[in-house]
Amino acid sequence: MRYLKKSAACLMATIAVLSIGAQAPALAAEAFPSKPLTMLVAFPPGGPADVLARAMQPTMSRLLGQPFIIENLPGAGGALAAQRLLSRPADGYTLIMGSPNEAILAPLANASAKYKAEEFALLAPISTHPLVVMARNDLPFNSLEQLIADGRKPGSKSLTFGSPGYGSMYHIVSEYMAQTTGAKLLHVPYKGATPMLQDLVGQQIDITILPNLGASTQLLESHKLKAINVLDTQRMPTLPDAAAISESAIPQKAELVHSVWLAVMTKSGIPVDRQKVLLEASQKAIQSPEMIKALEQSGVQPMKPQPLEASAKFYADETAKFQKMARSIKLAAE
């Protein structure tokens, strides 16, 4: 009997040791991160999103203790990068430098984008930039208010507005502005901002709505284009002569305030403890000297750090707003 009891005790001890050994790899696997991370950028190298992603790179790598890889994947209005993110596990190892265009609007306008905005989570807001109504130099209007008033006259012709693509934020905002105010506008879609801006300078189209970034900044500074309104509640320091939409007498002006934002985004469903690790690293990276310099040079406005709950609400509100606008203009996936 004593022998049996001793054997049983030895067996239980052996099982316990084996059990601990079996758990060790699982416990080790829970350390995060334990391998390189990737941030997807839905635009080519050199653009504002790419510049900001690369400015975050050294701090993210140092704080997370792993290589932080930037991967540019442009195409399909941002849908290619978005779908790459969603094809990966919800484990926090793949992020995206996200904006409303690829996360919210692409699935509303692009039939090949087989995903929903709710499949993303906004982790850390980075920057925001007001949209600007830009016009060819010889357009006989110096404000959106004048443009709308003329469009309401009997027999007036529609003005043409260019956008860098059907279903882009700039297309939807322009269509919604026309519908809301009664302005007579005709959409001319382009495959990107560069050919559109060339035609605007060449007076082939009348207006466009874009953020004052990159090529548009240079064209406005060189007076090859003119800014007739900033779609914000205050004037921009870089465009002091362009009135804010809040200064106009347009009755619907509150609905015409629009900015494009950039944020560190992830696939939804990542464990909260991993989200917090990524949030802390992202917020410190956004406040790093490299990032502050990049934000200043890009001309974008930094957004204040906020907890996960506030970012989730902001993203839900933005999603609802753009989905409402898309329904209002009867946007159809093509």
N, C-alpha and C positions, 0 to 999 in steps of 0.2 A: 504493500500500500504506500509506504514511504517513497519507494522507488517511482511508483506511478505519479505521486504528487510532485516529486522533484522533476520528473520528465515533463509533466504538464506545465510547471513553472518555467522550465527552460524553453518549452515551445512557445509560451506566451511572450517571453522576453525576446525570442527570435523574431516572432511576428511583429512585435513593437518596433524592433530595430529596422526590419525590412520596410515597415509602414513609413517610418521616418525617412528612410532612404528614398522611398518612392515619392514622398511629398517634396523632397528637396528640389528636384528640377522644376516642379510646378511653382513652388515659392520663388525660386530664382527667376522664373519666367515672368513673374508679376512685376519685377523691377521695370520702371519706365522712365526714359526710353533705354532700350538695350541694343539698338541698331540705328543706322542712319535714317533721317527723316527727309521727306521731299516736299517742297512747296511748288505747286503748279502755278504757272502764269499763263493766262489765256490770250496773251498778246506777244508780239515779237520782241526780241531784245532791244533795249534802248528807250522804250515807252515809259510813261510814268509808273505803271504797275510794276514793270520789270525793275526800274531804278529803285523803287521803295523796297521791293523784295530783296534785292541784293544788298541794300543798306542794312537790312535786318539780319542778314546771313551770319556775319561774324559773331554777333552777340548771341543769337539763337544757338549756334554751334557751341559756344563757350559755356553757356548756362545749362544746356541740355547734355553736354558731354558727349555729343555725337556729331558726325558730319551732317550739315544741313544743306541739302542739294536743291538748287533752283532749276526747274525744268520748264522751258517755254513750249507751249502747245497751242498755238493760235489756230483759228479756223472755226467755221460754222457759228459765228457770233458768240464764241466762248463755249459753245456746247461740247466741243472736243475735250477741252480741259475738264469741264464739269463732269462729263461722263467717265473720264479716266478716274477722277476722284471717287465717284460713286461705285466704280467697279472694284475698288479696293476695300479691304475689311474696315470696319468701324473701330480701328484700334489706335488712332491718333498718329500714325506714322506718315500719313499723307494729308497735306493741307493745300489750300488754294488761296491765292490773292484774289479775293472775290469782289464783285460789284453787282449792282442790280441787273446788268446786261446778261451775264451768263447764268446767274443763280435764279433769277425771277422771270426775266423776259424771254430768254431763248426758248424755253419749253412752250411759251404762249404763241410764238411766231414761227418756230421751226419744227416741222412735222417729224424730223429725224431725231429731235431731242426727246428721248423717251424717259423723261424724269419730271419730278415736280419740285417746286421751290421748297416744299416742306421737308425734302430729303437732305437739306443742308442745315447747318447750325452756324450762326455768327458767333465767333469766339472773341475777337478783339477788334473794335473799330480803329481805323488808322487815320483816315483823312476824309474830308468832304470838300467839294468845290462847286460853287454856284454855276448854273448854266447861263449862257449869254446869247442873246439874239443878235446875230451878226448879219450884215447886209452888204451888198455891192455898193461901191462908193457913190454911184450916181442915182441910187434909189431916192426918190423925192420925199422920204420920210425920215425923221430923226428920232422917232420914238414909236414904240409899239402902239401907243394910244392913237397916234396919227394914222398908222397903218390900218388899224381896226376900223377907225372912223371912215376912212376912204373906202374900205371894203364893204361897208354897209350902204354905200350910196347906190341907188338904182343904176344898173347897167355897168357897174365897175367890173373890171376883169380880175380873175384870180391871180394872185402872185404865186410864183413857184418857190417851194422850199426843198432844199436838198437834205438828205440824211445819209450817214455812212452805212445804211443797211435797213431793209424792211424789218420791223419789229425791234429795232434798237431803241434804247431809252429816248434818244433824240427824235426819232420818228414818232414815237407814241406821245411824247410831250408836245410836239408840234401839232399833231392831229387833234389832241385833246384841247390845246389852246384854240385852234380854229373852231372846234365844235362848241366850246364853252363861251367864246366871245363873239362868234359870228364872223370872224375874219375869213376871207375867201382865199384859201391856200390850196395849192395842188402839189402833191408829193412827187418828188423825183428821186428815186432810190439810187444809191451808188454802191460799189463794192469797195468800201473803205472811205476814210476821211480825205485822203490825199487827192484823188481825182475830183471829189466833190468841191474841195476848197479851190482847186485849179479852175473849175468852171465858175465858181462864185467870183473869183478875182477876174475871170474873163467875161463876166456879166452874162453868162449863159443861164444862170438861175438868180433868184432875187435875194433869198435869205437862207439862213440855217441856224440851228440852235446847237451849241457845243459848249463844253467847258473851255475857259481861256487857258489852254495848255498847249505846249509844243508848237506845232506849225501855226495854229491860229493866233497864238500870242505874237509871233514874229510878223504875221500879216497885219495884225491890228496896230502894232508898234510902227510898222513902216507905212501905215495909212493906205494899204492896198485894200483893206476892208474897213468897215466902221461898225462899232458896237452901238446898237440903238436902245438896248435895255439889259439890265442884269436881273435875272429871275430870282431875286433875293429880297430880304427885308432891309438891306443896307447896301450902300455902294461898295465896290471892291477897291482896295488901295491901288491895285494895278490898273484900274480903269476908272479913275476919279471923275471923268466927264460923262460916263454912262450912268444914267439914272437907274436906281433900283425900282423894281416893279411896284414896291410899296408906295413910291412917290406919285404914281399915276392915279388918274381918276377912273380907271377901269373897274367897274363894279365887281368883276370876278377875280380881282388881283390876288386874293388870298389863295385861290386855287392854282395860281400860276407860279408859286414859289417852288423851285425844284433845284436840287443839287445831286451830283453823282458822288457816291462814296466808295471807298476801298476799305476792305477789312480782311483780317485773317479768318478764314472760314474752314469748316471741316464737314465731314459727313455726319449726319445726325446719328445719335445712338452711341457715341463714344462714352465710356465710363466717366463719371463725374470727377473722380480723382485724377484721371489723365487730362481731362479738360482743364483742371485747375493748374496742373503742371505747365501745360501749354500756354494758358492765360498769363501766368506769372512771367514766364520767359518772354512772351510776346510783348507784354506791357513794358518790360524793362528794355527790350530791343527797340521799341517805338520811341522810348525816351533817351536812347543812346545818342552820343554826339554825331555818329555817322548818319543816323536817321533824322535828327534835327536838321542837319545840313542838307540832306536830300529833300526833305519836306520844303525847306526854304527855297532851294533852287528849283523845285518843281512848281512852286507857286500855289500849292494846295494848303488847305487849312487843317491843322491837326485836330482830331477829335479827342475829347477828354476820356481818360481811362474809366471803365465802369465794370461792375460785377457781371457775372454770367447772366443773371436774371434780367438785368437792364438791357443787355445786348439781345437776349431772346425776344424781349418785348419790342425793341426797335426793329428787329428783322421781321417780326410778325406784322407790325404796323406798316412797314414798307411793302411787304408782300401784298397785304390787303389793298393798299393804295394803288399799286401798279396793276393788280388784277382787276380792280374796279375801273381804272382808266382804260385798260385793254377791252373790257366788256363794253364800255361806253362808246368806243370808236369802232366796235365790232371787228376787232383784230382776229384774223383767222390764221391758224398754223398752215404754212405752205412748205 
